[in-house]
Amino acid sequence: MKKLFLVLFFFSYFSLSAQNTQMAYEYFRKGEYLKAASIYKKLYQKNKRNTTYFKYLITCYQEAKNYQEAEKLLLDQLKNFPKQIYLNIELGKNYHFKNQDKKADSLYQITIEKVKTDTRNVRMVARAFQDNGMLDTALQIYKDAIHKNPKANYDLYIAQIYGEKGDIENMFNSYLNLVDRNKNYYTTIQRYIGKFITDDGENTYNKTFRKLLLKRSQNNPNTAWNNLLSWMYMKQKEFHKAFIQQKAIHIRENGSLYPIFDLAVNSFENTDYETSSEAFNYVITHTLDREQILQAKEYLLKISIKKATSDADLVIIDSDFQAIFSEYGSGSLTISVKKLYANFLAFQLNKPTEAIKVLKEAKKVASNSYKRGLLKIQLADILVFIGKYNEALITYTQAQTEDLRSSFVAQIARLKIAQTSYYKGDFDWAKVQLKVLKSATSKLISNDALALNLLIGDNIAGDTIQAALKKYAKAELLAYQNKTKQAIDTLSIVLADFKGHAIEDEALYKQAELYKKQKKYHFAENNYQKIIQLKKDGILVDDAIYQLGLLYESPLNDLEKAKEMYQKILFDFPSSIYLVEARKRFRKLRGDTLEN
């Protein structure tokens, strides 16, 4: 019974204390300092070792201009805890408030001299000066401590002070000094520096950081500098420069090839196929890991498919697939390659029957339900391609088996069900599926779901028969089925029959993309120009301007017009997703000399 009483007593005590603390903070936050001080004073008197209560109480007195009470409290605290010499800075600040500047400055100087002999208080004293805006004094305390003990490590705190001062170069140098001391600090400083580095290579912070790293690389070779350069170039999407740094690390250390493999994947995902191909080939040349070689070869096949422009290219790609199957067999190891091959057969060679056969064979050797689910989704994709929509919908639904109900596979299947329903003109059912996907764990899936949901929502409002969107969806389906001419013709009908409808800019944009596929670049140019003229503030205007820039740069080779388009993005669309890339391309065309 006694134990129960004690438990209840302590529970009530701490509960009441927490309530008082919250009430005091609410008064403090609202600027009612006298009310806050009355509560903090009681809390502090019960626990004089609680520095939080003490600091809030001091601040309350000072904000209420009750400097005498603050001074008394500070002197009592120093008397009770004489080793807390950092409180002299708070006391000095209080003297400043009372216009006793000489007394304050004298106290500061005494504290600085004390900390020179007793370095245990360096951090606390320097932090007190820093918190009170006396950054140069705080910096000097750290420098004096390092002069006395060169092994002392205050670089992280020094970097933060330089950051507050706006001295970015010295801030970066202080962070880099940490890595010089110990490579284990690499991740820590990457986190701090990452707050300043952007995806724009011409950003002042990026240029400063790059200059410092290159200087250190020349004066004191260290793979940490290569790693940081690679990391920065990756953020700037300058993948080949990042690859050069990773190669230098590998040559020097002969370590893991995974950083180069990851870089190759990133390059691929950002359509830098040249760097990606070079990096994957480097991995193949230098690794003995059979699976890693297979993965690299699979990506090289993807690159070849992306770059294929003729039937001859497709024949070579097919033979490359056969070479992999010959070397690695047709078991579970090559399931991923089989999926890629099935896609190649269906969408590049127009052999859907053979593709379905490959997928069914792969399903027999799939080792788990996750892989089988992905194979079913791909099978359903091909069924949509050949026009078997109901069968495709059933197959997508089958991919959402009980053990995959909330998985990434199930989310893909649901998105595909929505897209197929959209193709069929069943917009209500598509929206039901898309609503569920708003909270999808995959950002890519949720973004695709949001885009399709907006497309449907924007174009069925006020249109009871939904004729325009149904025709547009039909065109998108034809494009998916590689029936490019029919898709273009269907979009022409949309543009003729539904002029002024919300779908008009979408139809122009989609048609322009299909014209580029046919290499009818002037037709595409015309469509983009129409989008710009149609709605000056339309959501596709910056997309159209940027695509025009790419067209003029290549293949139309009108560099002046390309510059004009990129410049338009810079000045008229500062929040565009194309801003950084447009700036890079504009500067390159203008002939700016960019640092390596």
C-alpha positions in Angstrom: 0.0 0.0 0.0 2.9 2.3 0.9 4.5 1.6 -2.5 1.3 2.4 -4.3 1.0 5.7 -2.4 4.5 6.7 -3.4 3.9 5.8 -7.0 0.7 7.9 -7.0 2.5 10.8 -5.3 5.4 10.9 -7.7 3.0 10.5 -10.7 0.9 13.5 -9.5 4.0 15.5 -8.7 5.6 15.1 -12.2 2.2 15.6 -13.9 1.7 18.9 -12.0 5.3 20.0 -12.8 4.7 19.3 -16.5 1.5 21.3 -16.5 3.3 24.2 -14.8 6.2 24.1 -17.3 3.7 24.2 -20.2 1.8 27.1 -18.6 5.0 29.1 -18.0 6.1 28.5 -21.6 2.7 29.6 -23.0 3.0 32.9 -21.0 6.6 33.3 -22.2 5.6 32.7 -25.8 2.8 35.3 -25.6 5.2 37.9 -24.1 3.6 37.8 -20.6 7.0 37.7 -18.9 5.9 38.6 -15.4 3.4 35.7 -15.3 5.9 33.4 -16.8 8.6 34.5 -14.3 6.3 33.8 -11.3 5.9 30.1 -12.4 9.6 29.6 -13.6 10.8 31.0 -10.2 8.8 28.4 -8.3 10.0 25.6 -10.6 13.6 26.8 -10.3 13.5 27.0 -6.5 12.4 23.3 -6.4 15.3 22.3 -8.8 18.2 24.7 -8.9 20.2 22.4 -11.2 17.6 22.7 -14.0 19.3 25.0 -16.4 16.2 25.3 -18.6 14.1 26.9 -15.8 17.1 29.1 -14.9 17.6 30.4 -18.4 13.9 31.1 -19.0 13.7 32.9 -15.6 16.7 35.1 -16.5 15.2 35.9 -19.9 11.8 36.8 -18.3 13.4 39.2 -15.9 15.5 40.8 -18.6 12.5 41.1 -21.0 10.5 42.7 -18.2 13.4 45.1 -17.6 13.8 43.7 -14.1 17.6 43.7 -14.3 18.2 43.9 -10.6 16.4 40.6 -10.0 18.2 39.0 -12.9 21.6 40.2 -11.5 20.7 38.8 -8.0 19.7 35.5 -9.6 22.9 35.2 -11.7 25.2 36.1 -8.7 23.5 33.5 -6.5 23.9 30.9 -9.2 27.6 31.7 -9.6 28.0 31.5 -5.8 26.3 28.1 -5.7 28.0 26.7 -8.8 31.3 28.6 -9.2 32.5 26.3 -12.0 29.8 27.7 -14.3 31.9 30.6 -15.4 30.0 30.9 -18.7 27.3 32.6 -16.5 29.6 35.6 -16.4 28.6 36.3 -20.0 24.9 36.4 -19.0 25.8 38.6 -16.1 27.8 40.9 -18.4 24.9 41.1 -20.8 22.7 42.2 -17.8 25.2 44.9 -17.0 25.0 46.1 -20.6 21.2 46.3 -20.2 21.8 48.5 -17.1 24.2 50.7 -19.2 27.2 49.5 -17.1 29.3 48.7 -20.2 32.7 49.0 -18.5 31.7 46.6 -15.8 30.4 44.2 -18.5 33.5 44.4 -20.7 35.7 43.8 -17.6 33.7 40.7 -16.7 34.0 39.4 -20.3 37.8 39.9 -20.3 38.2 38.1 -16.9 36.2 35.2 -18.2 38.2 35.0 -21.4 41.5 34.9 -19.4 40.1 32.3 -17.1 39.1 30.0 -20.0 42.6 30.3 -21.4 44.0 28.4 -18.4 40.9 26.2 -17.8 40.1 24.8 -21.2 37.3 22.5 -19.7 35.0 25.5 -20.0 35.9 26.5 -23.6 32.8 25.1 -25.2 30.3 26.5 -22.7 31.9 30.0 -22.6 32.3 30.2 -26.4 28.7 29.1 -26.8 27.5 31.7 -24.3 29.3 34.5 -26.3 27.9 33.0 -29.5 24.3 32.9 -28.2 24.6 36.5 -27.2 25.8 37.6 -30.7 29.4 38.1 -29.8 30.6 35.9 -32.7 34.2 37.2 -33.0 34.8 36.7 -29.3 33.5 33.1 -29.4 35.6 32.4 -32.5 38.8 33.8 -30.8 38.2 31.6 -27.7 38.1 28.5 -29.9 41.2 29.6 -31.8 43.1 30.3 -28.6 42.2 26.8 -27.3 43.4 25.2 -30.5 46.7 27.2 -30.3 47.2 25.8 -26.8 46.2 22.3 -27.8 46.5 21.6 -31.6 44.7 18.3 -31.0 41.6 20.0 -29.7 38.7 19.6 -32.1 36.3 22.6 -32.3 36.0 22.7 -36.1 32.3 21.9 -36.1 31.5 24.8 -33.7 33.9 27.2 -35.6 32.1 26.3 -38.8 28.7 27.1 -37.3 30.0 30.5 -36.2 31.4 31.3 -39.6 28.0 30.3 -41.0 26.3 32.8 -38.7 28.8 35.5 -39.8 28.1 34.7 -43.5 31.7 33.7 -44.1 30.9 30.7 -46.3 34.4 30.0 -47.4 35.8 29.7 -43.9 32.7 27.8 -42.9 33.3 25.2 -45.6 37.0 25.0 -44.7 36.2 24.3 -41.1 33.9 21.5 -42.0 36.6 20.1 -44.3 39.1 20.3 -41.5 36.9 17.8 -39.6 37.3 15.3 -42.5 41.1 15.9 -42.5 41.1 14.9 -38.9 38.9 11.8 -39.3 37.2 10.3 -42.4 34.3 9.2 -40.1 33.1 12.8 -40.1 32.4 12.6 -43.8 28.6 11.8 -43.4 28.3 14.5 -40.7 29.7 17.3 -42.7 27.8 16.1 -45.8 24.6 16.7 -43.9 25.7 20.2 -42.8 27.1 21.3 -46.2 24.0 19.8 -47.9 22.0 22.7 -46.5 24.0 25.1 -48.8 24.7 23.1 -51.9 22.0 23.1 -54.6 21.5 21.4 -57.9 22.8 24.5 -59.7 26.5 24.3 -60.4 26.7 28.0 -60.8 25.3 28.7 -57.4 27.9 30.8 -55.4 28.0 28.2 -52.6 28.6 25.3 -55.1 31.4 27.2 -56.8 33.1 28.1 -53.5 32.8 24.5 -52.2 34.2 23.1 -55.5 37.1 25.5 -55.5 38.1 24.5 -51.9 37.8 20.8 -52.7 39.9 21.0 -55.9 42.6 23.0 -54.0 42.7 20.3 -51.3 42.8 17.5 -53.9 45.9 19.1 -55.4 47.7 19.9 -52.1 46.7 16.9 -50.0 45.3 13.9 -51.9 42.5 12.3 -50.0 39.7 10.1 -51.4 37.3 12.1 -49.1 37.8 15.1 -51.4 36.9 12.9 -54.4 33.9 11.5 -52.6 32.6 15.0 -51.8 33.3 16.2 -55.3 31.4 13.2 -56.7 28.5 13.9 -54.2 28.3 17.5 -55.3 28.4 16.7 -59.0 25.7 14.1 -58.5 23.5 16.8 -56.9 24.2 19.0 -59.9 23.4 16.1 -62.3 26.9 16.3 -63.8 27.3 12.6 -63.8 30.4 12.3 -65.9 32.3 14.6 -63.6 31.1 12.4 -60.7 32.2 9.3 -62.5 35.7 10.7 -63.0 36.0 11.2 -59.2 34.6 7.7 -58.4 37.1 6.2 -60.9 39.9 8.0 -59.1 38.8 6.6 -55.8 38.6 3.1 -57.2 42.0 3.3 -58.9 43.6 4.5 -55.6 41.9 2.2 -53.2 40.7 -0.8 -55.4 37.6 -0.9 -53.2 33.9 -1.6 -53.8 32.4 -0.9 -57.2 29.0 -0.2 -55.8 29.4 3.6 -55.7 30.2 3.5 -59.5 27.2 1.1 -60.1 24.9 3.4 -58.2 26.2 6.4 -60.2 25.6 4.4 -63.4 22.0 3.8 -62.3 21.5 7.4 -61.4 22.9 8.5 -64.8 20.5 6.1 -66.5 17.5 7.4 -64.6 18.4 11.0 -65.6 18.9 10.0 -69.3 22.6 10.5 -69.3 23.1 7.3 -71.3 26.7 8.1 -72.3 27.9 8.3 -68.7 25.7 5.4 -67.7 27.1 3.1 -70.4 30.7 4.1 -69.6 30.2 3.4 -65.9 28.5 0.1 -66.4 31.2 -1.0 -68.8 33.8 0.0 -66.2 32.0 -2.2 -63.6 31.9 -5.2 -66.0 35.7 -4.8 -66.7 36.7 -4.6 -63.0 34.4 -6.8 -61.1 34.4 -10.6 -60.5 30.8 -10.6 -59.2 28.8 -12.5 -61.7 25.4 -11.1 -60.6 26.8 -7.5 -60.7 28.0 -8.1 -64.3 24.5 -9.5 -65.2 22.8 -6.4 -63.7 25.2 -4.1 -65.6 24.6 -5.9 -68.9 20.8 -5.6 -68.3 21.2 -1.8 -68.0 23.3 -1.7 -71.1 20.5 -3.5 -72.9 18.0 -0.9 -71.6 20.3 1.9 -72.9 20.6 0.2 -76.3 16.8 0.0 -76.5 16.5 3.6 -75.6 19.0 4.7 -78.3 17.8 2.3 -81.1 16.9 4.1 -84.3 16.8 1.4 -86.9 15.8 -2.2 -87.5 19.5 -3.1 -87.6 19.9 -1.8 -84.0 17.0 -4.0 -82.9 18.5 -7.1 -84.5 21.8 -6.5 -82.6 19.9 -6.0 -79.3 18.0 -9.3 -79.8 21.3 -11.1 -80.3 22.6 -9.5 -77.1 19.6 -10.9 -75.2 20.3 -14.3 -76.6 24.0 -14.1 -75.6 22.9 -13.4 -72.0 20.5 -16.3 -71.9 23.2 -18.5 -73.3 25.7 -17.5 -70.6 23.4 -17.3 -67.6 20.6 -19.7 -68.5 16.8 -19.4 -68.2 16.5 -19.8 -64.4 15.5 -17.4 -61.7 18.8 -15.5 -62.1 17.6 -14.0 -65.4 14.0 -13.2 -64.5 14.7 -9.5 -64.6 16.3 -9.8 -68.1 13.3 -11.9 -69.3 10.9 -9.1 -68.2 13.0 -6.7 -70.2 13.1 -9.1 -73.2 9.3 -9.5 -73.1 8.9 -5.7 -73.2 11.4 -5.6 -76.1 9.5 -8.3 -78.0 6.1 -6.6 -77.5 6.8 -2.9 -77.8 9.9 -2.8 -80.1 9.5 -5.9 -82.3 5.7 -6.0 -82.2 5.8 -9.7 -81.2 3.3 -9.8 -78.3 2.5 -13.5 -78.5 6.2 -14.4 -78.1 6.5 -11.8 -75.2 3.6 -13.5 -73.4 5.2 -16.8 -73.8 8.5 -15.5 -72.3 6.6 -14.1 -69.3 4.7 -17.3 -68.6 8.0 -19.2 -68.6 9.5 -16.7 -66.3 6.6 -17.1 -63.9 7.3 -20.8 -63.5 10.8 -20.1 -62.0 9.9 -17.0 -60.0 10.9 -17.6 -56.4 8.3 -15.5 -54.6 4.9 -13.8 -54.9 6.5 -10.4 -55.3 8.3 -11.4 -58.5 5.2 -13.2 -59.7 3.1 -10.1 -59.1 5.5 -8.0 -61.2 5.3 -10.6 -64.0 1.5 -10.5 -64.0 1.5 -6.7 -64.2 3.8 -6.9 -67.2 1.6 -9.6 -68.8 -1.4 -7.3 -68.3 0.5 -4.4 -69.9 0.9 -6.5 -73.1 -2.8 -7.5 -73.0 -3.6 -3.8 -73.0 -1.2 -3.3 -75.9 -3.0 -5.9 -78.0 -6.5 -4.6 -77.0 -7.6 -7.3 -74.5 -8.6 -4.8 -71.9 -11.0 -6.9 -69.7 -8.4 -9.7 -69.5 -5.8 -7.1 -68.6 -8.0 -5.7 -65.8 -8.5 -9.2 -64.4 -4.7 -9.9 -64.5 -3.9 -6.6 -62.8 -6.4 -7.4 -60.1 -4.8 -10.9 -59.6 -1.4 -9.1 -59.0 -2.9 -7.6 -55.8 -2.9 -11.0 -54.0 -3.5 -11.1 -50.3 0.2 -11.2 -49.3 0.9 -8.2 -51.7 -2.2 -6.2 -50.6 -0.3 -3.1 -49.4 2.9 -3.6 -51.3 4.6 -1.6 -54.1 3.4 -4.3 -56.5 -0.3 -3.8 -55.4 0.1 0.0 -55.8 1.5 -0.4 -59.4 -1.4 -2.8 -60.2 -3.9 -0.3 -58.9 -2.4 2.5 -61.0 -2.5 0.3 -64.1 -6.1 -0.5 -63.4 -6.8 3.3 -63.3 -4.9 3.9 -66.5 -6.7 1.1 -68.4 -10.1 2.2 -67.1 -9.1 5.7 -68.3 -8.2 4.3 -71.8 -11.6 2.6 -71.9 -13.4 5.9 -71.0 -14.5 4.6 -67.6 -13.4 7.7 -65.8 -15.4 7.2 -62.6 -13.8 3.9 -61.8 -10.4 5.3 -62.7 -10.9 8.1 -60.1 -11.9 5.6 -57.5 -8.6 3.8 -57.9 -6.6 7.0 -58.1 -8.2 8.3 -54.8 -6.7 5.3 -53.0 -3.2 6.0 -54.5 -3.0 9.6 -53.2 -1.2 8.2 -50.1 0.9 5.7 -52.0 4.3 5.1 -50.4 6.1 5.5 -53.8 6.4 9.2 -54.7 6.5 8.2 -58.4 3.2 6.3 -58.2 1.5 9.0 -56.1 2.7 11.7 -58.6 1.5 9.7 -61.6 -1.8 9.1 -59.9 -2.2 12.8 -59.1 -1.4 13.8 -62.7 -4.0 11.4 -64.1 -6.5 12.4 -61.5 -6.0 16.1 -62.4 -6.3 15.4 -66.1 -9.6 13.6 -65.6 -11.0 16.1 -63.1 -10.0 19.2 -65.2 -11.6 17.8 -68.4 -14.9 16.3 -67.3 -16.0 19.3 -65.3 -19.2 20.6 -67.0 -18.9 18.0 -69.8 -21.7 15.5 -69.1 -21.0 13.2 -72.1 -17.2 13.5 -71.6 -16.7 13.3 -75.4 -13.5 15.3 -75.5 -11.7 13.4 -72.8 -12.9 10.0 -74.3 -11.4 10.9 -77.7 -8.1 12.1 -76.0 -7.9 9.0 -73.9 -8.3 6.9 -77.1 -5.4 8.8 -78.7 -3.3 8.1 -75.6 -4.1 4.4 -75.9 -3.2 4.3 -79.6 0.2 6.0 -78.7 0.7 3.3 -76.0 0.1 0.7 -78.7 2.7 2.2 -81.0 0.0 3.3 -83.5 1.6 6.7 -83.8 -0.1 7.9 -87.0 -3.5 6.9 -85.7 -2.8 8.6 -82.4 -1.8 11.8 -84.2 -4.9 11.7 -86.5 -7.2 11.1 -83.4 -5.6 14.1 -81.7 -6.2 16.2 -84.8 -9.9 15.3 -84.5 -9.8 16.4 -80.8 -8.2 19.7 -81.8 -10.8 20.3 -84.6 -13.9 19.3 -82.7 -13.1 20.6 -79.3 -11.4 24.0 -79.9 -11.5 26.0 -76.7 -12.0 23.0 -74.5 -9.7 22.5 -71.5 -8.2 19.4 -73.3 -6.8 21.6 -76.1 -3.3 22.3 -74.7 -2.9 18.6 -73.5 -3.8 17.4 -77.1 -1.3 19.9 -78.7 1.4 18.8 -76.3 0.8 15.0 -76.7 0.7 15.4 -80.5 4.0 17.4 -80.5 5.7 14.5 -78.6 4.4 12.0 -81.3 5.5 14.3 -84.1 9.1 14.2 -82.6 8.8 10.4 -82.6 8.2 10.6 -86.3 11.0 13.1 -86.7 8.5 15.8 -87.9 10.2 18.4 -85.8 8.7 21.5 -87.5 5.2 20.1 -86.8 6.2 19.7 -83.2 7.6 23.2 -83.1 4.3 24.5 -84.5 2.3 22.7 -81.7 4.5 24.1 -78.9 4.1 27.6 -80.3 0.3 27.1 -80.3 0.4 26.1 -76.6 2.3 29.3 -75.7 -0.2 31.4 -77.7 -3.2 29.6 -76.3 -2.8 30.3 -72.6 -0.1 32.6 -71.4 -0.5 31.3 -67.9 -1.4 27.6 -68.8 0.3 24.8 -66.8 2.0 23.5 -70.0 3.5 26.8 -71.2 6.9 26.4 -69.5 7.0 22.8 -70.7 6.3 23.9 -74.2 9.0 26.7 -74.0 11.6 24.3 -72.7 10.8 21.6 -75.3 11.1 24.3 -78.0 14.6 25.1 -76.6 15.6 21.5 -76.9 14.2 21.3 -80.4 16.0 24.4 -81.5 19.3 23.3 -79.9 19.0 19.9 -81.6 17.9 18.7 -84.1 16.8 22.0 -85.7 20.2 23.6 -84.8 18.9 27.1 -84.4 21.0 28.1 -81.4 19.9 31.7 -81.1 16.3 30.6 -80.8 17.3 27.9 -78.3 19.0 30.6 -76.2 15.9 32.7 -76.5 13.7 29.9 -75.1 16.0 29.1 -72.2 16.2 32.7 -71.3 12.4 33.0 -71.3 12.3 30.2 -68.7 14.9 32.1 -66.6 13.0 35.4 -66.6 9.4 34.5 -67.0 9.2 31.2 -65.1 11.5 31.4 -62.0 9.6 28.5 -60.3 9.7 26.1 -63.3 11.1 22.7 -62.8 13.2 23.4 -65.9 14.9 26.4 -64.3 18.3 24.9 -63.4 18.6 22.9 -66.6 17.6 25.9 -68.7 20.2 28.0 -67.0 22.9 25.4 -67.7 22.0 25.1 -71.3 21.7 28.9 -71.8 25.1 29.5 -70.3 26.6 26.8 -72.4 25.1 28.2 -75.6 26.2 31.7 -74.6 29.8 30.4 -74.4 30.3 30.8 -70.6 33.5 29.1 -69.4 32.3 26.7 -66.7 34.7 25.4 -64.1 35.7 21.7 -64.2 
